[in-house]
């Protein structure tokens, strides 16, 4: 079914097929298996369509060509925001996604289309993470992208956002798969992040341009995250959360599932801890994922890392975070060093509590020290004048 990149007229046929009411992804795929192209589907008679499994109402909609006007409107919206159409027959369509049970027949894409051919890893988790979960998601995503993987997530609040930001923070490659139109930003507070991903990474959606982020869209979206990826890493999530759904989809698709263990007293740890009990790979650092990948994938990542080393110089390659952190800490003033030692990765500390712990430092000195740590990326301020150490 793979063919050259579609022309504008061919794209209109794909869009018109996508917009047929009541057809659905799986039935669209069955018609494409039978007729090979959207053009052939629209040329078929009602009888032929019904014999291929289409209902009478769907066959009538196809035969009437009623969705071509909407398809043209979609094409104009794509042009307005610089989106491209990647169809199931397009050579740029991710091969792993093509092989799942119900691959989307088309993807709306904004950004670096070459990332569709890269080795990807899904990173998912709760929308309401702990400071520990945020730190872990950001750090692991940064290290895994440094190792050559493209980090895929859903740009939702919480863990998804941390995964994208951690990757972008080290100039890594990231893909955001949306549960709304590729031209819609959800949640709205991620507008700046979406703009950055559309330039430095890739935004994908199977939903039409302008589509609203309805709750039922997100489980549908999750199969794309897992379907494109070598595996899925779950950081935090409740037992029946969206991240648990994504992990189940990954298992069904034959993908590896990785999980970061968490505090057994926290409900947000139930999801990943249960996955580990069920056989998911326990992840403590980035190498736990890389070492578990198939040999071919590891060879590809090694070659990519070697090319990066040659391009950038060995001094700036790889996730050698510890040595960089040591060098950074040597530049800190005495007050900043003491403040950093008092901060924790997984438990926020209020400014007043820090002042009690560091009685030999004045309030003005501590505030200046915390600002210094934030500027150096070693600490982060949370709402309510709480602070955590960046892992």
N, C-alpha and C positions, 0 to 999 in steps of 0.2 A: 504493500500500500504506500510505501515511501516514494515520493515524487519530488520534482524540483519545487522551489518556493513558489507559492501560488501567486497568480496575477490578481489584479484588482477584481476582475469579473469572477474569477474562481473564488476569491475571498467572499464575495457577496453570496455565492451559493452556499459556502460553509456557514456563514452567518445566518442565512435564511433557514438552513436546516437546524441550527442551534436554537432558533427562536420559535420553532413549531410548537404550539401549546400541547402539552400532554405527551410529547414524544419521549423525553428523558434520555439520559446518557446511554444506558444499556441498550435500549431499543434503537437509538441512533447508530450505535456500533453494529448491531445486527443488520440494519439496512445497508450500512457501508460494506459489511462483509459480503452481502448478497449482490449489491449493485456496483461496488468498488469506488464510485465517486458521487459527490452530492449532485452533480449535473445529471447523472444517470438516474438518481432517485427522483428528481423533479421531472424527468422525462417519462418515467414509468406511469402506467395506467393505474387507476384505483384498484382494479382487480389484481394486478401484479403486486402492488404494495400490500394489499390485504393477505395475499398468498405468502408474502415475506414476513408476515406477523404483525403488520400495522393494524390498529383498530380502524373502524370505519370513519370515525371523526378525524383521526390523524391523517388517514389516507386522503380525505376530503381537503384538509388544510394544505397538505403537500400539493395536491393536484391543482388547487386554486392559486397557489403562489402568493398567498396573502401576506407572507412575512418579508417579502423582498423590500417593501417600503421601509420597514423597521430595520432591515439589514443595511440599507443605504444610510439611514440615520446613525446607526452604530458605527459605520465606517467613517462618517464625518466626525463623530466624537473621538474616535481613535486618532484621527489626523490632528485634532485640536490639542491633544495632550501627548502626542508623539508615541502612541502605543502601536505595537506590531501584532499581527495575528500569526500564531504558530499552530498549524492544524495537525491533526493526527497523521496526515500524509507528508508533512514537512520534514526534511532531513534534520532540522534543528530540534525537533521534538525529542525530549529525553527518552532514550531507549528503555531504561528501567520502568518508567511510567507507562510506556506503551504496552508493557507485558502484564500489567495488573488486570484484575477481572473486569473492571469498569473504567477504563481510562477516559478522561474528558476528550471530546472530539476536537476541541480547540482550546487554546490558551491565549488570553490577552496579556501582552508582555510590555513592560516599560523599563528600559535600562540596557544592561549589557547582556545581549542575547547569547553571547559565547558561553556564559555560565551554565546554560542548559546542558552543555556537554561535559561539565566538570564532575568530579567525585563529590557527592554531597552527603551531609549528615544532618538529620533533623534534631533540633533541640527544643523541647517543649516543657511546659509546666504550668503551675497555677497562675491566675491573674492577681492573686493576693499573697505574694511570697513573703517569707521572713527575710531579714537582712542576710542571714546565712545563705538562703536560696539565691538571692540576687548576686551575692559575691561569687558563689560557685558557678552560676550560669555565665556570668561575665568572664570570669577567669578561664573556665574550661573552653568556652567558645573562642576566646582569644588564642589560647594555646593550640586548639585543634585547627583553627584557621591558619596559624603559623606553620602547622605541620602539613598544610596543603589542602585541607578539606574546605569545601564551600558550606557554610552554615546556613541551614534552612529553618525558618520558623514562621509564625503567623502574624507577627507585628501586633499581637494583643498586648494588653497591659501586663506588667509583671515579668515573668521569666522570659517570654518571647522578646520583649523590649530589651532586657538585659543581654540576651544572646546576640541580637543585632548590634547593640552598642559596643559590646565587648569585641566583636569582630571588626567593626569599623574603626575601633580605637587602635587596632594594630594594622590598619590598612588591608584587612582581609576581605574575602569575598563572601557576600551574604545574599540570600534570596528570601523575600517576604511573599508568602502565599496568602492571599486575602480571602475573606468570606464575604466580600462585597465587590463592586466594580473596581477595576484597576485604576480608575480615576477618582475613587472615593477614599478619603482618609478616615479610618476607624481603628482605634478611638481618636477623637479629634486632637487630643494633646500630643499625638505622635506626628503631627503635620511636618515638623522640622525633620524628624527621623525619616519619614516617607520621602521627603524631597531629597535627602542625602542618599537613601537607598536607590532611588530612581536614577541617580547619577553614577554612584560608585558600585552599586550592586544591581539587583533585578527585582522588580515587582511583578507578580503573576496573579492571575485570577481566571477561573473558567466562567465566572458570572458576567453577564453583559455589562457594558459601560453604563455607569450611573446606578447600578443595582445597589439597593439598601442592604446593610449588614443585618439580616434577619437571623435569629438564634439558630434556626434549622440549617443555615448555610455552613456553620462551622464544622460539624461532623463530616459534612460532604467535602469541605476544604481539606480536612485532616488527612484524607486518603492520598491527596497529592503530595503533602509533606512527606509522608512515609513512602509513597510510591516512587518518588524521585531519588530517595536516599539509600545509601548502603545500610543504614540503621538509624534508630531513633534513640536519643538520650533523654531520659526523663529526670528532671531535677527535683521538683516538688509537686505534689498534687494529692488531692483526696482520693479515696478508693474508687469512686465512680465519677471522676473528673474527666474533662476533655482530654487531658494528657493520657489518662488510662485508655480512653477510646482510641487515641492515636497509637498507643503501644499495641493494643489488640489488632488494629488494622495492620501494623507493621508485621506482627506475627503471622497473620493470615496471608500477607503478601510475601512471606519468606524472608523478611528482613531481620537483622539482628536488633535486639532491644538491650539498651544499657540504662542503668539507673544509679543515681547517687544516693547512698544511704542517708537517712536522717534520724533525728531525735525520735525515739519510740513513743514519747509522750505527746508528740505533735500530730494532729490529724493530717497535716500537710505531708507527713512522712509515710502515711499509710500506703499511698499509691506506689511510690518507688520501692519501699521495703517489701511490699507484697509481691511486686514484680521480681525482686531478687529471690524471694522464696520460691517463686514459680520458675526460676531458671534464667532470669535476665542477668547480664554481666554486671558485676559490681564495679563502679568506677570511682577511684580515688584521685586519679590525675589523668591528663590527656593520653599518656602512653597506654593506659588500660584499654582505650578504644583503638588506638593505632595498632597495637600488637595483636588485636583480635580480628583485624580486617583480613580478607582474603589476600593471598600472596600477590596476585596481580595488582590489586589496589595498593598494597604497600610499596610495590616496585614503582608504580606510577607516582606515588607521593614522594618517594626517595629521589626519583629523577627530577621532580618539580622542585624539591628543596635544594638539590644540587645546582639547578639552574639559578635559583634565587641567590644562593651563596656566591656564585660566580658574578651575578649582576650587582649585588649589593656589597659584597665583601664579607668574609667570615665573621667579622666583629659584630655585625648587626643581624646575623641569621639565627633562626631557631628560637624556641621558647626558653631562653636562658634568663628567666625572670629573676632568679635569686641573685645572680651576680649583679645585674642592673640595679636591683633594689638595694644591695649592699653599698654600691657606689653612690646611690641617691641618698641613703641614710647618712653617709659620711659627710654630706654637705649640710645636714640639719644643725640648727642651733640647739643649745642644751634644753631649752623649754620645749621645743618641738620633739626632741628625742624622748623626753619624759612623757609627753602627751601621747606619743605613738605607742610607747610601752604600756600605757594605761588603757588604751583602746582595745576593743575586741572585734573580731570579724563577725561573730554570730549574735552578739548581744549589744544593742544600742546603749550608750551611756549618756545620761543627761549632763548638760553643761555644769549644773550645780553639783552633781556627784563627782564630776572631774575636778572641780575646785576643791572639794573636800579631800579627794585622794591626793591631789598635788598641792598641799597646803603651803609649800615654799614658793609657789608661783602665784603672782597676782592675777586678778581677773583680766586685766588688759594684756598682760603677757601671754596668758593662756589663749585668749581670743586671737591674738596675733599668731601664736604657734599653730592653732587649729586652721587658720586661714592659710598659713604656709604649707601645712600638710595637704590641704585640699588642692592648692595650686600645683603641688608636686604629684598629685594623684595617689597619695598614700592614705587619705581619709576622706570620708564623705559625710556631709551633714544631712540628716533626715528631719522630717517635720517635727516641730516641738523642741528645737534646740538639742536634738539627740545626735550622737556621732558614732560612727563605726569605722574600724580599720578596713582598708581595701586589701583584699587577699591577693 
